[in-house]
């Protein structure tokens, strides 16, 4: 219901402000502008969603190859010691570990829409070992928080949108993967914050070898990449980071294909099967994106978005801080509530400032950082009739805040 009220409010507030301007300032032409932008936004939403179809089909096809080739199960065994440390009350070799691994894998590849059905299946498996069926177990809370703050290795859908918008804006020699490193780091910080928060509530000892190896290994990887590019000018750093991201993406594709070939799988048919699911997923988001872009269009055309952003900018400037990041703040405020809403705001920022601008890049990083906490909590717990979520929401929101703060700081470090 929260998203419903936000969506309606965008329309009502925008119309009321436009009416006020028309009556007291004679800006009656504003209604025509708002109507034209309303139609244009619906067209833009459709075109962006269709542009995602190819990439979603590609990655779900690749995921299906990896699943059939056994790479996902292999990954599950590799992270098994870590998961057994974090998830209290789940027996060793329980099917929940495989389900959670599939979900985490989809999140790591930036397949947020595809991750949802996998997450629902994992929550169902965890419910099978939950002693109190109406109260979230420790394991379910840990899973939900790590899902909302999951590490994104490849922000696939965001990269696809940036590429589509770059073509639309006529930007040449554009590398849509230059957000790879800041997205990876900010999601890792959110992920680590989520683990720490839940561990504090559940009194989990994080100073164990599997956790320390995971955190240390990831931190070393990120630190190594940054040290390689830290001495470069911002433009060169952005280019190199984009190339690193592209190389990692291609390596994953080749690794999955090779694994399928070695296992003598029908790799082509497996890919087609997964790609069909990707097409369905991409088409499914069309109405959501159109709905949010329409509401945002009315809100922005009336001048309300400028009032909001300028008000926040005034407060930030009064504190003596740089205000270039302020236009992206609405994305951070919307993301815990609605992924489609935040996606629409990201597109709005990119269209206004440019896909290769500082604001455009930061908007993309924010969109790729963490998940929609309120939505995930409602859907995941609702799917198994959990009524008492205990400390899940608090932990999830603290992780969100840590991720968003890190995204802004990283954008200044890498894109300015």
BAGU-982531 format. One record per residue (C-alpha): x, y, z; residue in one letter. Coordinates in steps of 0.5 Angstrom, whole numbers. Layout:
rec u = X v = Y w = Z rest = A
...
END
This chain:
rec u = 0 v = 0 w = 0 rest = X
rec u = 6 v = 5 w = 1 rest = X
rec u = 8 v = 5 w = -6 rest = X
rec u = 0 v = 6 w = -8 rest = X
rec u = 0 v = 12 w = -4 rest = X
rec u = 7 v = 15 w = -6 rest = X
rec u = 5 v = 14 w = -14 rest = X
rec u = -2 v = 17 w = -13 rest = X
rec u = 1 v = 23 w = -9 rest = X
rec u = 6 v = 24 w = -15 rest = X
rec u = 0 v = 26 w = -19 rest = X
rec u = -4 v = 30 w = -14 rest = X
rec u = 1 v = 34 w = -12 rest = X
rec u = 4 v = 35 w = -19 rest = X
rec u = -3 v = 37 w = -21 rest = X
rec u = -5 v = 42 w = -15 rest = X
rec u = 2 v = 45 w = -16 rest = X
rec u = 1 v = 46 w = -23 rest = X
rec u = -6 v = 49 w = -22 rest = X
rec u = -4 v = 54 w = -17 rest = X
rec u = 1 v = 56 w = -22 rest = X
rec u = -4 v = 57 w = -27 rest = X
rec u = -9 v = 61 w = -22 rest = X
rec u = -4 v = 66 w = -19 rest = X
rec u = 2 v = 66 w = -24 rest = X
rec u = -2 v = 65 w = -31 rest = X
rec u = 2 v = 59 w = -33 rest = X
rec u = -4 v = 55 w = -36 rest = X
rec u = 1 v = 53 w = -41 rest = X
rec u = 4 v = 48 w = -36 rest = X
rec u = -2 v = 43 w = -37 rest = X
rec u = 0 v = 42 w = -44 rest = X
rec u = 7 v = 41 w = -42 rest = X
rec u = 5 v = 36 w = -37 rest = X
rec u = 0 v = 32 w = -41 rest = X
rec u = 6 v = 32 w = -47 rest = X
rec u = 11 v = 29 w = -42 rest = X
rec u = 6 v = 24 w = -39 rest = X
rec u = 5 v = 21 w = -46 rest = X
rec u = 13 v = 21 w = -48 rest = X
rec u = 14 v = 18 w = -41 rest = X
rec u = 10 v = 12 w = -43 rest = X
rec u = 13 v = 11 w = -49 rest = X
rec u = 20 v = 12 w = -46 rest = X
rec u = 18 v = 7 w = -41 rest = X
rec u = 16 v = 2 w = -46 rest = X
rec u = 22 v = 3 w = -50 rest = X
rec u = 27 v = 2 w = -44 rest = X
rec u = 23 v = -5 w = -42 rest = X
rec u = 24 v = -7 w = -49 rest = X
rec u = 31 v = -6 w = -49 rest = X
rec u = 32 v = -10 w = -43 rest = X
rec u = 29 v = -16 w = -46 rest = X
rec u = 36 v = -18 w = -50 rest = X
rec u = 40 v = -17 w = -44 rest = X
rec u = 35 v = -21 w = -39 rest = X
rec u = 35 v = -27 w = -44 rest = X
rec u = 42 v = -27 w = -45 rest = X
rec u = 44 v = -27 w = -37 rest = X
rec u = 38 v = -32 w = -35 rest = X
rec u = 40 v = -36 w = -41 rest = X
rec u = 47 v = -36 w = -38 rest = X
rec u = 45 v = -38 w = -31 rest = X
rec u = 41 v = -44 w = -34 rest = X
rec u = 47 v = -47 w = -37 rest = X
rec u = 51 v = -46 w = -31 rest = X
rec u = 46 v = -49 w = -27 rest = X
rec u = 45 v = -55 w = -31 rest = X
rec u = 53 v = -56 w = -32 rest = X
rec u = 53 v = -56 w = -24 rest = X
rec u = 57 v = -49 w = -23 rest = X
rec u = 52 v = -47 w = -18 rest = X
rec u = 52 v = -53 w = -14 rest = X
rec u = 59 v = -53 w = -14 rest = X
rec u = 59 v = -45 w = -12 rest = X
rec u = 54 v = -48 w = -6 rest = X
rec u = 59 v = -53 w = -4 rest = X
rec u = 64 v = -47 w = -4 rest = X
rec u = 60 v = -42 w = 0 rest = X
rec u = 57 v = -48 w = 5 rest = X
rec u = 62 v = -47 w = 11 rest = X
rec u = 60 v = -39 w = 11 rest = X
rec u = 53 v = -40 w = 10 rest = X
rec u = 53 v = -45 w = 16 rest = X
rec u = 56 v = -40 w = 20 rest = X
rec u = 51 v = -35 w = 19 rest = X
rec u = 45 v = -39 w = 18 rest = X
rec u = 43 v = -41 w = 25 rest = X
rec u = 38 v = -47 w = 26 rest = X
rec u = 39 v = -50 w = 19 rest = X
rec u = 42 v = -57 w = 18 rest = X
rec u = 48 v = -59 w = 14 rest = X
rec u = 46 v = -61 w = 7 rest = X
rec u = 39 v = -58 w = 7 rest = X
rec u = 36 v = -56 w = 1 rest = X
rec u = 35 v = -49 w = 3 rest = X
rec u = 43 v = -48 w = 2 rest = X
rec u = 42 v = -49 w = -5 rest = X
rec u = 36 v = -45 w = -6 rest = X
rec u = 40 v = -39 w = -3 rest = X
rec u = 46 v = -40 w = -7 rest = X
rec u = 42 v = -39 w = -13 rest = X
rec u = 38 v = -33 w = -11 rest = X
rec u = 45 v = -30 w = -9 rest = X
rec u = 48 v = -32 w = -15 rest = X
rec u = 42 v = -28 w = -19 rest = X
rec u = 43 v = -22 w = -15 rest = X
rec u = 51 v = -22 w = -16 rest = X
rec u = 49 v = -22 w = -23 rest = X
rec u = 44 v = -16 w = -22 rest = X
rec u = 38 v = -20 w = -24 rest = X
rec u = 34 v = -17 w = -19 rest = X
rec u = 27 v = -19 w = -22 rest = X
rec u = 30 v = -26 w = -24 rest = X
rec u = 32 v = -27 w = -16 rest = X
rec u = 25 v = -26 w = -14 rest = X
rec u = 22 v = -33 w = -15 rest = X
rec u = 29 v = -36 w = -13 rest = X
rec u = 29 v = -32 w = -6 rest = X
rec u = 21 v = -35 w = -5 rest = X
rec u = 23 v = -42 w = -6 rest = X
rec u = 29 v = -41 w = -1 rest = X
rec u = 24 v = -38 w = 4 rest = X
rec u = 20 v = -44 w = 3 rest = X
rec u = 26 v = -48 w = 5 rest = X
rec u = 28 v = -44 w = 11 rest = X
rec u = 20 v = -44 w = 13 rest = X
rec u = 21 v = -52 w = 13 rest = X
rec u = 26 v = -52 w = 19 rest = X
rec u = 22 v = -46 w = 23 rest = X
rec u = 19 v = -48 w = 29 rest = X
rec u = 15 v = -42 w = 30 rest = X
rec u = 11 v = -41 w = 23 rest = X
rec u = 8 v = -34 w = 24 rest = X
rec u = 15 v = -31 w = 27 rest = X
rec u = 21 v = -30 w = 23 rest = X
rec u = 27 v = -35 w = 25 rest = X
rec u = 34 v = -33 w = 25 rest = X
rec u = 36 v = -36 w = 19 rest = X
rec u = 30 v = -33 w = 15 rest = X
rec u = 32 v = -26 w = 18 rest = X
rec u = 39 v = -27 w = 16 rest = X
rec u = 37 v = -29 w = 9 rest = X
rec u = 32 v = -23 w = 8 rest = X
rec u = 37 v = -18 w = 10 rest = X
rec u = 43 v = -21 w = 6 rest = X
rec u = 38 v = -21 w = 0 rest = X
rec u = 36 v = -14 w = 1 rest = X
rec u = 44 v = -12 w = 1 rest = X
rec u = 47 v = -17 w = -3 rest = X
rec u = 53 v = -16 w = -7 rest = X
rec u = 52 v = -14 w = -14 rest = X
rec u = 58 v = -17 w = -18 rest = X
rec u = 55 v = -15 w = -25 rest = X
rec u = 49 v = -10 w = -25 rest = X
rec u = 46 v = -13 w = -31 rest = X
rec u = 40 v = -9 w = -32 rest = X
rec u = 43 v = -2 w = -30 rest = X
rec u = 48 v = -3 w = -35 rest = X
rec u = 43 v = -5 w = -40 rest = X
rec u = 39 v = 1 w = -39 rest = X
rec u = 45 v = 6 w = -39 rest = X
rec u = 47 v = 3 w = -46 rest = X
rec u = 40 v = 4 w = -49 rest = X
rec u = 40 v = 11 w = -46 rest = X
rec u = 47 v = 12 w = -49 rest = X
rec u = 44 v = 10 w = -56 rest = X
rec u = 38 v = 14 w = -55 rest = X
rec u = 42 v = 20 w = -53 rest = X
rec u = 47 v = 19 w = -59 rest = X
rec u = 53 v = 18 w = -54 rest = X
rec u = 59 v = 15 w = -58 rest = X
rec u = 65 v = 10 w = -55 rest = X
rec u = 61 v = 9 w = -49 rest = X
rec u = 63 v = 4 w = -44 rest = X
rec u = 56 v = 2 w = -39 rest = X
rec u = 61 v = -2 w = -35 rest = X
rec u = 64 v = 3 w = -32 rest = X
rec u = 60 v = 3 w = -26 rest = X
rec u = 62 v = -4 w = -24 rest = X
rec u = 67 v = -2 w = -19 rest = X
rec u = 63 v = 3 w = -15 rest = X
rec u = 57 v = -2 w = -15 rest = X
rec u = 61 v = -8 w = -13 rest = X
rec u = 64 v = -4 w = -7 rest = X
rec u = 58 v = 0 w = -4 rest = X
rec u = 54 v = -7 w = -5 rest = X
rec u = 59 v = -10 w = -1 rest = X
rec u = 59 v = -5 w = 5 rest = X
rec u = 52 v = -6 w = 5 rest = X
rec u = 52 v = -13 w = 5 rest = X
rec u = 58 v = -13 w = 11 rest = X
rec u = 54 v = -8 w = 15 rest = X
rec u = 47 v = -13 w = 14 rest = X
rec u = 51 v = -19 w = 17 rest = X
rec u = 54 v = -15 w = 23 rest = X
rec u = 47 v = -12 w = 24 rest = X
rec u = 44 v = -19 w = 24 rest = X
rec u = 50 v = -22 w = 28 rest = X
rec u = 49 v = -17 w = 34 rest = X
rec u = 42 v = -18 w = 34 rest = X
rec u = 43 v = -26 w = 34 rest = X
rec u = 49 v = -26 w = 38 rest = X
rec u = 53 v = -30 w = 32 rest = X
rec u = 61 v = -30 w = 33 rest = X
rec u = 63 v = -27 w = 26 rest = X
rec u = 71 v = -28 w = 28 rest = X
rec u = 71 v = -35 w = 25 rest = X
rec u = 75 v = -37 w = 19 rest = X
rec u = 70 v = -38 w = 14 rest = X
rec u = 67 v = -31 w = 15 rest = X
rec u = 74 v = -28 w = 16 rest = X
rec u = 76 v = -31 w = 9 rest = X
rec u = 70 v = -29 w = 5 rest = X
rec u = 71 v = -22 w = 8 rest = X
rec u = 79 v = -21 w = 7 rest = X
rec u = 78 v = -25 w = 0 rest = X
rec u = 73 v = -20 w = -2 rest = X
rec u = 77 v = -14 w = 1 rest = X
rec u = 83 v = -16 w = -2 rest = X
rec u = 80 v = -17 w = -9 rest = X
rec u = 77 v = -10 w = -9 rest = X
rec u = 83 v = -7 w = -6 rest = X
rec u = 88 v = -10 w = -11 rest = X
rec u = 83 v = -7 w = -17 rest = X
rec u = 83 v = 0 w = -14 rest = X
rec u = 91 v = 0 w = -13 rest = X
rec u = 92 v = -1 w = -20 rest = X
rec u = 88 v = 5 w = -22 rest = X
rec u = 88 v = 10 w = -16 rest = X
rec u = 94 v = 13 w = -19 rest = X
rec u = 90 v = 15 w = -26 rest = X
rec u = 86 v = 21 w = -28 rest = X
rec u = 79 v = 20 w = -27 rest = X
rec u = 77 v = 20 w = -34 rest = X
rec u = 83 v = 14 w = -35 rest = X
rec u = 81 v = 11 w = -28 rest = X
rec u = 73 v = 10 w = -31 rest = X
rec u = 75 v = 7 w = -37 rest = X
rec u = 80 v = 2 w = -34 rest = X
rec u = 75 v = 0 w = -29 rest = X
rec u = 70 v = -1 w = -35 rest = X
rec u = 75 v = -5 w = -38 rest = X
rec u = 76 v = -9 w = -32 rest = X
rec u = 68 v = -10 w = -31 rest = X
rec u = 67 v = -12 w = -38 rest = X
rec u = 73 v = -17 w = -38 rest = X
rec u = 70 v = -20 w = -32 rest = X
rec u = 63 v = -21 w = -35 rest = X
rec u = 66 v = -24 w = -41 rest = X
rec u = 70 v = -29 w = -37 rest = X
rec u = 64 v = -31 w = -33 rest = X
rec u = 60 v = -32 w = -40 rest = X
rec u = 66 v = -37 w = -42 rest = X
rec u = 67 v = -40 w = -36 rest = X
rec u = 59 v = -42 w = -36 rest = X
rec u = 60 v = -44 w = -43 rest = X
rec u = 66 v = -48 w = -42 rest = X
rec u = 63 v = -52 w = -36 rest = X
rec u = 57 v = -54 w = -40 rest = X
rec u = 61 v = -57 w = -46 rest = X
rec u = 66 v = -61 w = -41 rest = X
rec u = 60 v = -64 w = -38 rest = X
rec u = 57 v = -65 w = -45 rest = X
rec u = 51 v = -62 w = -44 rest = X
rec u = 46 v = -59 w = -50 rest = X
rec u = 49 v = -52 w = -48 rest = X
rec u = 45 v = -49 w = -54 rest = X
rec u = 38 v = -52 w = -51 rest = X
rec u = 40 v = -50 w = -44 rest = X
rec u = 41 v = -43 w = -46 rest = X
rec u = 34 v = -42 w = -50 rest = X
rec u = 31 v = -45 w = -44 rest = X
rec u = 33 v = -40 w = -40 rest = X
rec u = 33 v = -34 w = -45 rest = X
rec u = 25 v = -35 w = -45 rest = X
rec u = 25 v = -34 w = -38 rest = X
rec u = 29 v = -28 w = -39 rest = X
rec u = 24 v = -25 w = -44 rest = X
rec u = 18 v = -26 w = -40 rest = X
rec u = 22 v = -23 w = -34 rest = X
rec u = 23 v = -17 w = -38 rest = X
rec u = 16 v = -16 w = -41 rest = X
rec u = 13 v = -17 w = -34 rest = X
rec u = 17 v = -10 w = -32 rest = X
rec u = 14 v = -6 w = -37 rest = X
rec u = 7 v = -4 w = -34 rest = X
rec u = 11 v = -2 w = -27 rest = X
rec u = 16 v = 2 w = -31 rest = X
rec u = 11 v = 6 w = -35 rest = X
rec u = 7 v = 7 w = -29 rest = X
rec u = 13 v = 10 w = -25 rest = X
rec u = 15 v = 14 w = -30 rest = X
rec u = 8 v = 17 w = -32 rest = X
rec u = 8 v = 19 w = -24 rest = X
rec u = 15 v = 22 w = -24 rest = X
rec u = 14 v = 26 w = -31 rest = X
rec u = 7 v = 29 w = -28 rest = X
rec u = 11 v = 31 w = -21 rest = X
rec u = 17 v = 34 w = -25 rest = X
rec u = 14 v = 38 w = -30 rest = X
rec u = 10 v = 41 w = -25 rest = X
rec u = 16 v = 44 w = -22 rest = X
rec u = 16 v = 40 w = -15 rest = X
rec u = 22 v = 35 w = -17 rest = X
rec u = 26 v = 42 w = -17 rest = X
rec u = 23 v = 44 w = -11 rest = X
rec u = 25 v = 38 w = -7 rest = X
rec u = 32 v = 38 w = -10 rest = X
rec u = 33 v = 45 w = -9 rest = X
rec u = 31 v = 45 w = -2 rest = X
rec u = 36 v = 39 w = 0 rest = X
rec u = 41 v = 42 w = -4 rest = X
rec u = 40 v = 49 w = 0 rest = X
rec u = 41 v = 44 w = 7 rest = X
rec u = 47 v = 41 w = 4 rest = X
rec u = 50 v = 47 w = 2 rest = X
rec u = 49 v = 50 w = 8 rest = X
rec u = 53 v = 45 w = 11 rest = X
rec u = 59 v = 47 w = 7 rest = X
rec u = 58 v = 40 w = 2 rest = X
rec u = 59 v = 39 w = -5 rest = X
rec u = 51 v = 39 w = -8 rest = X
rec u = 53 v = 35 w = -14 rest = X
rec u = 50 v = 29 w = -11 rest = X
rec u = 43 v = 32 w = -9 rest = X
rec u = 39 v = 30 w = -16 rest = X
rec u = 40 v = 23 w = -14 rest = X
rec u = 38 v = 23 w = -7 rest = X
rec u = 31 v = 21 w = -9 rest = X
rec u = 33 v = 15 w = -12 rest = X
rec u = 36 v = 13 w = -5 rest = X
rec u = 30 v = 15 w = -2 rest = X
rec u = 25 v = 11 w = -7 rest = X
rec u = 30 v = 5 w = -7 rest = X
rec u = 28 v = 1 w = 0 rest = X
rec u = 20 v = 2 w = -3 rest = X
rec u = 20 v = 0 w = -10 rest = X
rec u = 25 v = -2 w = -15 rest = X
rec u = 21 v = 0 w = -21 rest = X
rec u = 20 v = 7 w = -18 rest = X
rec u = 28 v = 8 w = -16 rest = X
rec u = 29 v = 5 w = -24 rest = X
rec u = 24 v = 11 w = -26 rest = X
rec u = 28 v = 16 w = -22 rest = X
rec u = 35 v = 14 w = -25 rest = X
rec u = 32 v = 14 w = -32 rest = X
rec u = 30 v = 21 w = -30 rest = X
rec u = 36 v = 23 w = -28 rest = X
rec u = 40 v = 20 w = -33 rest = X
rec u = 35 v = 24 w = -38 rest = X
rec u = 36 v = 30 w = -35 rest = X
rec u = 44 v = 30 w = -34 rest = X
rec u = 46 v = 25 w = -39 rest = X
rec u = 48 v = 18 w = -39 rest = X
rec u = 56 v = 20 w = -38 rest = X
rec u = 55 v = 25 w = -33 rest = X
rec u = 57 v = 25 w = -26 rest = X
rec u = 50 v = 25 w = -24 rest = X
rec u = 48 v = 20 w = -29 rest = X
rec u = 54 v = 15 w = -26 rest = X
rec u = 52 v = 16 w = -19 rest = X
rec u = 44 v = 15 w = -21 rest = X
rec u = 46 v = 8 w = -24 rest = X
rec u = 51 v = 6 w = -18 rest = X
rec u = 45 v = 8 w = -13 rest = X
rec u = 40 v = 4 w = -17 rest = X
rec u = 45 v = -2 w = -17 rest = X
rec u = 46 v = -2 w = -9 rest = X
rec u = 42 v = -6 w = -5 rest = X
rec u = 35 v = -8 w = -6 rest = X
rec u = 28 v = -6 w = -4 rest = X
rec u = 28 v = -7 w = 3 rest = X
rec u = 20 v = -6 w = 4 rest = X
rec u = 18 v = -10 w = -2 rest = X
rec u = 23 v = -16 w = -1 rest = X
rec u = 20 v = -16 w = 7 rest = X
rec u = 13 v = -16 w = 5 rest = X
rec u = 13 v = -21 w = -1 rest = X
rec u = 18 v = -26 w = 2 rest = X
rec u = 15 v = -26 w = 9 rest = X
rec u = 8 v = -26 w = 6 rest = X
rec u = 10 v = -32 w = 2 rest = X
rec u = 10 v = -36 w = 8 rest = X
rec u = 5 v = -33 w = 12 rest = X
rec u = 10 v = -30 w = 17 rest = X
rec u = 7 v = -24 w = 21 rest = X
rec u = 13 v = -22 w = 26 rest = X
rec u = 19 v = -20 w = 22 rest = X
rec u = 23 v = -18 w = 29 rest = X
rec u = 29 v = -14 w = 27 rest = X
rec u = 29 v = -16 w = 20 rest = X
rec u = 27 v = -9 w = 18 rest = X
rec u = 32 v = -5 w = 22 rest = X
rec u = 38 v = -9 w = 20 rest = X
rec u = 36 v = -8 w = 13 rest = X
rec u = 35 v = -1 w = 13 rest = X
rec u = 41 v = 0 w = 16 rest = X
rec u = 45 v = -4 w = 11 rest = X
rec u = 41 v = 0 w = 6 rest = X
rec u = 44 v = 7 w = 9 rest = X
rec u = 51 v = 4 w = 9 rest = X
rec u = 51 v = 2 w = 2 rest = X
rec u = 48 v = 9 w = -1 rest = X
rec u = 53 v = 13 w = 3 rest = X
rec u = 58 v = 9 w = 0 rest = X
rec u = 56 v = 10 w = -7 rest = X
rec u = 56 v = 17 w = -6 rest = X
rec u = 63 v = 17 w = -3 rest = X
rec u = 66 v = 12 w = -8 rest = X
rec u = 62 v = 16 w = -14 rest = X
rec u = 66 v = 23 w = -12 rest = X
rec u = 73 v = 19 w = -11 rest = X
rec u = 72 v = 15 w = -18 rest = X
rec u = 68 v = 20 w = -23 rest = X
rec u = 70 v = 27 w = -21 rest = X
END
